[in-house]
Amino acid sequence: MSDMKMSTKKSITGAIVGWILSLMVIGPVYIIVINSFKTRGQIFSDQLGWPEVFSFEFYSAAAKQMSYLNSLKNSLIIVGISVVFIVLIASMAAWALARRNTRGSRILFYMFLATMLIPFQAVMIPLIQYFNSWRLGSGDFAFKMIDSRYGLIFMNIGFGMSLSIFLYYGFVKSVPLEMEESAKIDGCNQWSTFWQVVFPNLLPITVTVAILNVINYWNDYLLPSLVLRKPALRTIPLSTFFFFGEFNIQWNLALAGLVMTIIPVIIFYLLAQRYIISGVMAGAVKG
C-alpha cells in the first residue's frame, strides 16, 4: 500500500514539474503570437490578454517592410545549400575517419572535436578581416567572400562541420563492416560502397544533422550581419532586426515578423522530428 502511495506521489510530482516546464516553454511563444495581432496601445496595456480583433494587417505590413519573400528566398538558398554540403562532406569525412582507424585519423578526429570548443566570437573579427581582402574582378561579377551569398555559405559549412562529423562518426560505427566487405566482393569501389551501402544506413543521423544545422543557421544573426551588407541579401533574422530601432520599437510588426520567421523551421521540424532522438542517441552516445 505504501509503495502505491509513493508511486502516486511521484506521478503527481512528475506531472506538476512537466506542466511547469511546458508553461515555461509555451509561455513566451504564446506572448509572441498573441501580441502580434494587437496594436501598440493594446500591447502596452495588456500583454497577456487576447486581442480585440484578430487581423492579419500587421503581418501584411511586416512582410512588406522586411521584404519577406526576398528575405525568405535568401534564407532558403543560404541555409539549404549550406546544409546539403555539410551533410555530404561530413558524412564522407566521418566514414573515412571511422574506418581507417589509424593514429593519424584519430588525431584528425580529435582536432575536429577541439574546434567545437572555440567560440565564434573569438574568431569573428580576424575571419571577417581576412576574407574582406578576398576580391577578384570588379563590378557585379566580382568574386568576393564578403557581401555575397556564397561567402556566407562557405563559412557556414566550415562552422557546421565539426559537430556534424562528431555525430556521423559515432553512427558510422553502428553500420556493420560486413556490409561494406560484401559490397567490395561484389565489385563496388569505395565511392559506390559509400553511396549505395553506407549512406542509406545513415538516414536517421543525416536527418538529425540537417535539422540541427537548419535551426542553427536559420536563426543565425551575428555571422550574416557581418557578411551580408546589401539590403537585397538580407536573411530573415537580419530583416526582422530592423523593426528594433534605436529610439522606437515597432513591437506588433516585430512580433509578426518573428512569427513568420519561425513558421518554416517549425514545419521542417515537424516533418522530421521522429529522427532526432534516434539519431542523436545512436550517433552521440555511441561516439
C-alpha positions as CSV (number, residue, x, y, z in Angstrom):
1,M,0.0,0.0,0.0
2,S,2.8,2.4,0.9
3,D,4.5,1.6,-2.4
4,M,1.3,2.6,-4.3
5,K,1.2,5.9,-2.4
6,M,4.8,6.6,-3.2
7,S,4.3,5.8,-6.8
8,T,1.2,8.1,-6.9
9,K,3.1,10.9,-5.3
10,K,5.9,10.5,-7.8
11,S,3.5,10.5,-10.7
12,I,1.8,13.7,-9.4
13,T,5.1,15.4,-8.8
14,G,6.3,14.4,-12.2
15,A,3.1,15.8,-13.8
16,I,3.4,19.1,-11.9
17,V,7.1,19.5,-12.9
18,G,6.1,18.6,-16.5
19,W,3.4,21.2,-16.6
20,I,5.7,23.9,-15.1
21,L,8.4,23.2,-17.7
22,S,5.8,23.2,-20.5
23,L,4.5,26.6,-19.4
24,M,8.0,27.9,-19.3
25,V,8.5,26.9,-23.0
26,I,5.0,27.6,-24.3
27,G,4.5,30.9,-22.4
28,P,6.9,33.0,-24.4
29,V,5.5,31.6,-27.7
30,Y,2.0,32.4,-26.6
31,I,3.0,36.0,-25.8
32,I,4.7,36.5,-29.2
33,V,1.8,35.1,-31.2
34,I,-1.0,36.8,-29.3
35,N,0.7,40.2,-29.3
36,S,1.4,40.0,-33.0
37,F,-2.3,40.7,-33.6
38,K,-2.5,43.7,-31.3
39,T,-1.9,47.4,-31.8
40,R,0.9,49.0,-29.9
41,G,-1.5,50.5,-27.4
42,Q,-3.1,47.1,-26.7
43,I,0.4,45.6,-26.2
44,F,1.4,48.2,-23.6
45,S,-1.9,48.0,-21.8
46,D,-2.3,44.2,-21.7
47,Q,0.4,41.8,-22.8
48,L,-1.3,38.5,-21.8
49,G,-4.9,39.2,-22.9
50,W,-6.5,38.4,-26.2
51,P,-6.5,41.0,-29.0
52,E,-9.7,42.9,-29.6
53,V,-9.7,41.8,-33.3
54,F,-7.7,39.0,-35.0
55,S,-6.5,40.8,-38.1
56,F,-3.5,40.0,-40.3
57,E,-2.9,43.6,-41.2
58,F,0.3,43.7,-39.0
59,Y,1.6,40.6,-40.7
60,S,1.0,42.2,-44.1
61,A,2.7,45.4,-43.0
62,A,5.6,43.5,-41.5
63,A,6.1,41.3,-44.6
64,K,6.2,44.4,-46.8
65,Q,8.6,46.3,-44.6
66,M,11.0,43.4,-44.2
67,S,10.7,42.3,-47.8
68,Y,9.7,38.9,-46.5
69,L,9.6,37.0,-49.8
70,N,13.1,38.2,-50.7
71,S,14.5,37.5,-47.3
72,L,12.8,34.1,-47.3
73,K,14.5,33.3,-50.6
74,N,17.9,34.4,-49.3
75,S,17.5,32.3,-46.2
76,L,16.3,29.2,-48.1
77,I,19.2,29.5,-50.6
78,I,21.9,30.0,-47.9
79,V,20.6,27.5,-45.4
80,G,19.6,24.9,-47.9
81,I,23.0,24.9,-49.8
82,S,25.0,25.1,-46.6
83,V,23.2,22.1,-45.1
84,V,23.4,20.0,-48.2
85,F,27.2,20.5,-48.4
86,I,27.6,19.9,-44.7
87,V,25.8,16.6,-44.9
88,L,27.7,15.4,-48.0
89,I,31.2,16.4,-46.7
90,A,30.7,15.5,-43.1
91,S,29.3,12.0,-43.8
92,M,32.2,11.1,-46.1
93,A,34.8,12.6,-43.8
94,A,33.3,10.7,-40.7
95,W,33.2,7.5,-42.7
96,A,36.8,7.8,-43.7
97,L,38.0,8.7,-40.2
98,A,36.0,5.9,-38.6
99,R,37.0,3.1,-41.0
100,R,40.7,3.9,-41.3
101,N,41.3,3.8,-37.5
102,T,44.9,4.9,-37.7
103,R,46.7,7.2,-35.3
104,G,46.5,10.0,-37.9
105,S,42.8,9.6,-38.4
106,R,42.2,9.6,-34.6
107,I,44.3,12.8,-34.2
108,L,42.4,14.5,-37.0
109,F,39.1,13.5,-35.4
110,Y,40.1,14.9,-32.1
111,M,41.2,18.1,-33.9
112,F,37.6,18.4,-35.2
113,L,36.3,17.9,-31.7
114,A,38.7,20.6,-30.3
115,T,37.4,23.2,-32.8
116,M,33.9,22.8,-31.2
117,L,35.3,24.4,-28.0
118,I,36.4,27.6,-29.8
119,P,33.6,30.2,-29.6
120,F,32.7,32.0,-32.8
121,Q,33.1,35.4,-31.1
122,A,36.8,34.6,-30.6
123,V,37.5,34.3,-34.4
124,M,34.8,36.5,-36.0
125,I,36.9,39.7,-36.3
126,P,40.0,38.0,-37.7
127,L,37.8,36.0,-40.0
128,I,36.0,39.0,-41.5
129,Q,39.2,41.0,-41.8
130,Y,40.9,38.1,-43.6
131,F,38.0,37.4,-46.1
132,N,37.4,41.1,-46.6
133,S,40.6,41.2,-48.8
134,W,39.4,38.4,-51.0
135,R,38.2,40.0,-54.2
136,L,38.7,39.1,-57.9
137,G,37.4,41.3,-60.6
138,S,35.2,44.3,-60.3
139,G,31.6,45.3,-60.6
140,D,28.6,42.9,-60.1
141,F,30.6,39.9,-61.3
142,A,33.5,40.3,-58.8
143,F,34.3,37.2,-56.7
144,K,34.2,38.2,-53.1
145,M,33.6,36.4,-49.8
146,I,32.1,39.4,-48.0
147,D,28.7,40.7,-49.1
148,S,27.9,37.5,-51.1
149,R,25.6,34.5,-50.5
150,Y,28.4,32.0,-51.4
151,G,30.8,33.6,-49.0
152,L,28.3,33.1,-46.1
153,I,27.6,29.6,-47.4
154,F,31.3,28.8,-47.3
155,M,31.6,30.0,-43.7
156,N,28.5,28.1,-42.6
157,I,30.0,24.9,-44.0
158,G,33.2,25.4,-42.1
159,F,31.5,26.2,-38.8
160,G,29.0,23.4,-39.0
161,M,31.5,20.7,-40.0
162,S,32.9,19.7,-36.5
163,L,29.6,18.9,-34.8
164,S,28.3,17.1,-37.9
165,I,31.4,14.9,-38.2
166,F,31.2,14.1,-34.5
167,L,27.6,12.9,-34.9
168,Y,28.3,11.0,-38.1
169,Y,31.4,9.4,-36.6
170,G,29.6,7.5,-33.9
171,F,26.8,6.4,-36.2
172,V,29.1,5.1,-38.8
173,K,30.5,2.6,-36.3
174,S,27.0,1.1,-35.9
175,V,26.9,0.2,-39.6
176,P,28.2,-3.4,-39.9
177,L,31.5,-3.6,-41.6
178,E,30.5,-6.9,-43.2
179,M,28.1,-5.0,-45.5
180,E,31.0,-2.9,-46.9
181,E,33.1,-6.0,-47.3
182,S,30.3,-7.8,-49.2
183,A,30.0,-4.8,-51.5
184,K,33.7,-4.8,-52.3
185,I,33.5,-8.5,-53.1
186,D,30.7,-7.8,-55.5
187,G,32.9,-5.3,-57.3
188,C,32.0,-2.0,-55.7
189,N,34.7,0.7,-55.4
190,Q,34.9,3.0,-52.4
191,W,32.6,5.6,-54.0
192,S,29.9,3.1,-54.8
193,T,30.3,1.4,-51.4
194,F,29.7,4.6,-49.5
195,W,26.7,5.9,-51.5
196,Q,25.0,2.6,-52.2
197,V,25.7,0.8,-48.9
198,V,26.8,3.1,-46.1
199,F,24.9,6.4,-46.7
200,P,21.4,4.8,-46.9
201,N,22.1,3.4,-43.4
202,L,22.9,6.9,-42.2
203,L,19.4,8.3,-42.8
204,P,18.5,8.9,-39.1
205,I,21.7,10.8,-38.3
206,T,21.5,12.6,-41.6
207,V,18.1,14.0,-40.8
208,T,19.4,14.9,-37.3
209,V,22.4,16.7,-38.7
210,A,20.2,18.5,-41.2
211,I,17.7,19.6,-38.5
212,L,20.4,20.9,-36.1
213,N,22.1,22.9,-38.8
214,V,18.9,24.2,-40.3
215,I,17.8,25.5,-36.9
216,N,21.2,26.9,-36.2
217,Y,21.7,28.8,-39.4
218,W,18.1,29.8,-40.0
219,N,18.1,31.7,-36.7
220,D,21.7,33.0,-37.0
221,Y,22.1,36.7,-36.9
222,L,25.7,37.5,-35.9
223,L,27.6,36.0,-38.9
224,P,25.1,37.1,-41.6
225,S,25.2,40.7,-40.1
226,L,29.0,40.7,-40.6
227,V,29.0,39.2,-44.0
228,L,25.8,40.5,-45.8
229,R,25.7,44.2,-46.1
230,K,23.4,44.9,-49.1
231,P,19.7,45.1,-48.2
232,A,18.9,42.7,-51.1
233,L,20.9,40.0,-49.5
234,R,19.4,40.1,-46.0
235,T,18.2,36.9,-44.4
236,I,15.0,36.8,-42.4
237,P,16.7,37.4,-39.0
238,L,18.5,40.5,-40.4
239,S,15.3,41.9,-41.9
240,T,13.4,41.3,-38.6
241,F,16.1,43.2,-36.6
242,F,15.3,46.5,-38.3
243,F,12.0,46.7,-36.5
244,F,14.0,47.3,-33.4
245,G,15.1,51.0,-33.8
246,E,17.4,52.9,-31.5
247,F,14.6,55.1,-30.2
248,N,11.4,53.3,-31.3
249,I,10.5,49.6,-31.4
250,Q,7.5,48.6,-33.6
251,W,6.5,45.7,-31.3
252,N,3.5,44.5,-33.2
253,L,5.3,44.4,-36.5
254,A,8.4,42.9,-34.9
255,L,6.4,40.1,-33.3
256,A,4.6,39.4,-36.5
257,G,7.9,39.2,-38.3
258,L,9.2,36.8,-35.6
259,V,6.2,34.5,-36.1
260,M,6.7,34.4,-39.8
261,T,10.4,33.7,-39.2
262,I,9.8,30.6,-37.0
263,I,7.0,29.1,-39.1
264,P,9.2,27.5,-41.8
265,V,11.5,25.9,-39.1
266,I,8.6,24.5,-37.2
267,I,7.2,23.0,-40.4
268,F,10.6,21.4,-41.2
269,Y,11.0,20.2,-37.6
270,L,7.6,18.6,-37.5
271,L,8.2,16.7,-40.8
272,A,11.5,15.2,-39.5
273,Q,11.2,15.2,-35.7
274,R,11.0,11.3,-35.4
275,Y,14.6,11.0,-36.5
276,I,16.0,13.5,-33.9
277,I,16.1,11.4,-30.8
278,S,17.1,8.1,-32.5
279,G,19.8,9.9,-34.5
280,V,21.4,11.8,-31.6
281,M,21.3,8.7,-29.3
282,A,22.8,6.4,-31.9
283,G,25.4,8.9,-33.0
284,A,26.5,10.9,-30.0
285,V,26.2,8.2,-27.3
286,K,27.9,5.5,-29.4
287,G,30.6,8.0,-30.3
